[in-house]
Amino acid sequence: MPALDDRIDPNNTPPLAADASPKELDHLIAACAFSEAERTAVYHAIETRRDVRDQFRSDPLPEDLVRRLLEAAHHAPSVGFMQPWNFIMIRQAETRERVWQAFSQANEEACLMFEGDRRAQYQRLKLEGIRKAPLSICITCDTQRGGPVVLGRTHNPATDVYSTVCAVQNLWLAARAEGVGVGWVSIFHEDAIKTILNIPEHVKIVAWLCVGYVDELYDMPELAVKGWRDRLPLDKLVFEEGWQDCEDM
């Protein structure tokens, strides 16, 4: 990685720096590729990240580690530098049990949406992260942060949620690098969780993450291992110059 003091030479400025003010120029550093070892580590974290549903250990995470994960999330890109996220930390078993009850009700509803073998397969999936993981993080999106007009959000207001999802992914990849498992719970009625956590109406729940140490991870996505769905071929998902007809996937 480039050193923080590897500043742009003002006497030989590239196009990006040509119009920069002296203050801005002081914050420009040379862009370069990571070392081979650093690139390998980044791609390894991406390719081995897994959604953990059940295999959490109960021992708590060190506070300095949790802080690193939150810092990684907080360094996500955001529309208009809006930074719409908040991180609600849930450690108390009583709170997690109330959330699990809300999840359990929604999970029963979800199960009934499938039929036959698919329903039986769904019922075999273990979804116990809320109870097992020592830490849950509810990541929210404040739709009013930054005021009524936000740069880049003027024509697509959903970009605040997209930004918050980037924060989720940053945290997830950092957790993988730290040997920490993460599971994203999405089966619940948002109003039920808002009531439990006293979340304002204008704030959206983007992710409920179960976070904790794990001893093992699957070498491929769990839903692929258990026959729910396979990874789609990348070549069928890449189009050139516009949309193309493709088979139902």
N, C-alpha and C positions, 0 to 999 in steps of 0.2 A: 504494500500500500504506500502511497506517497506520504512523506513526512509532512506534519502540519506546518513546518517552516519552509517547505518547498514552494515558495511564493512565485507568482508570475513576475518575470523580469520586466519592469516598466519600460526599459529601453528596447525590448523586443516583444511587444505585446501581440498575442494572437487576436483574431477577429472579435472574440467574445469580450476581451478586455479593452479593445480599442476605444469604446464609448463609455467605459466605466469611470466613475468618479474616483478620486484618490482613496476615499473611504472604502468604496466597493472593491477597488483593486487590492486593498490590503487583505480582503477576504477570499481572494481567488488563489487556488493552488493548482498545480499542474495535474492534469488528468492522465492517468495511465492504468494499464491493466494490473490486476493483482498478480502476485507471484503464483507459480503453479500450485504450490501447497495451499495457498489461500483460496484459489479458485476451486481446488478439489474439495476443500472443507465446505465452501458455500454450496456447491452442487450436491455434496453428500448430505448436508442437512435438508435440502429440498427433497431429494429422492428418498430419504429414509424417514421423513416425518410421517407420523401415523396418528389416526384418531383413536384414542384409547377409551374404551367403554367400561372396562371391568377390572383391569389388572393393577390397580393402584395399591401402593403400600400406604400404611397409615401414619408413618413417621413424618413430622412436620418439615417443611422446607426452611432452610436458613433465611433469615430476613435479608441478608445482603444479596442472596441469589434472587429472591423475589423482586428486590429493587432493580436488579439488572434486567429482569424480564420486563418490568414496567418501563424502564428507560428505553429498552428496545422498541416496545410498542409506541412510546411517546415520540420516537424518531421516525414514525411513519410519515409518508407524504400526505398532505391534505389539501383539498380545494381551497384556494385563497388563503392558505396557511391558517385555516379555520380551527384546526385541532379540536374537533367537536366531541372527542371522546372523554368519558370518565370511567374510572375503574372502581367498582364496588367490591371490596374484599369481604368474603364470607368465610369465617372459620368456625363459628359456633355450630355445634351439632344440631341444636334446636332449630336454628334458621334453615340449615340444609335439609332437615327433615320436613319442614313445612314446604319447602320448594320441591322436595321429592314427591310429596303427596300431590302437588299440583301437576308435576310431570307424570305421575302414575295415572292420574285421571285422563290426561291428554293421550298418554301412550295406549290406554285401552281403546280410546276413540280411534286412534291411528290404526291399531291392529284390525279393527272391524272394516277398515277401508280396503283391506286385501282379502282375497278369497282363496279357498282350497289350500294347496300346498304352499302357496306364497304366504298365507296367514300363519300356517304352522312354522314355516321357516322364520318368519318375523318373531314369533313367540319364543323361538330358541335363542335369539340374540340376547346377550346379557348386557343390560344397560344400567349398571349400578354405580356409575362414577360419582353421582351427587352424594351418595352415602359413603363411598369408600375413600375418595380423595380427601386429603386433609385441608385443601383450600379450593374454594370456588371463587371465580372472578366474573362478575356481571359487567360486561363492557357495553356502555350506552353511547348514544349519539344525541347531543343537544342540538336540536334543529334551529335554535334561536341564537346560538353563539356566533358572534361576528356581526350581528345586526341584521336588518331586513334585506340588505343587498351585499352579497359576498362575491368577490372576484372569482370568476370561473363557474359560479353556481347560478348565474342569472337565467340560464335557459334550461338547466337540468338540476332541479333542486335535490334529486336523489344522490348527487355526488358527495353530500356529507356522509351518507351511509357507506358509499364506496370507500371513502377515506377511512372510516372507522374499521371497515373490513381489512384494510391494509395494516392497521394497527394490530388487529387480531393475528394476521399472518406473521408480522414481525415478531410478536410474542411467541408464537408457535415455533418458529424456526430457531429463535434464541433458546427456547426450552429444549428443543431437540439437541442443540449443541451442548447444553448443560446436563444432558441425561435425564431430563424431566419429561414425563408424559403429560399430554393435554387431550382432553376430550371435549368436543363442542356439542352441547345439548341444545336442540332446537325444537323439541317436542313439548310445548307448553302453550297455554293461553297467556299472551303478554299481559293482559290486565291482571291476571292472578299474581304474576311475579311482581308487577308494579305495586300492587296492594301490599304484598309482604315486605317489600323493600322501600316503600314510600317514595316511589319515583314519580316526578311530575308528569303531567299529561303530555307536554310537548317533547319530552325526552323519549327516544326510542331504545328499546332493548335490541342490540345487535347480536350479542353472543353471551351465552352462559358457558364458561369454561371450567371444567374440572381439572385441577392441576396437582400433580404429586409425583413422587418417585415411582418408577416401574423397574422391574428386574429384567423383563423381556419385552421385545416388540416383534410384531409380525414382519417378515421380510418383504411383504407386499400388503396392500390394503386389506383390512380384515374382511370387508364385504366381498372382496374377490376370493379370499381364502375360503370363505364359507358359502361361496356359490351364489351370492346375491346378484352381482354384476361384475363384468370384466372391464378392464381399462380399454377404452376405445383406441383404435389405431390413429396416431397423430396425422398420418397422411390423408385420412378421410376428413379431417377437421380443418385443413389448411386450404383456403381458396385464394385465387389470384385475381385481382382487379374487380372483384364483385362476388355476389352470392352465386353459388352453383347448386344445382339439384344434387341431392345425396340420398342414399338409402336410409330408411328409418333405423335409427340407432338407439 
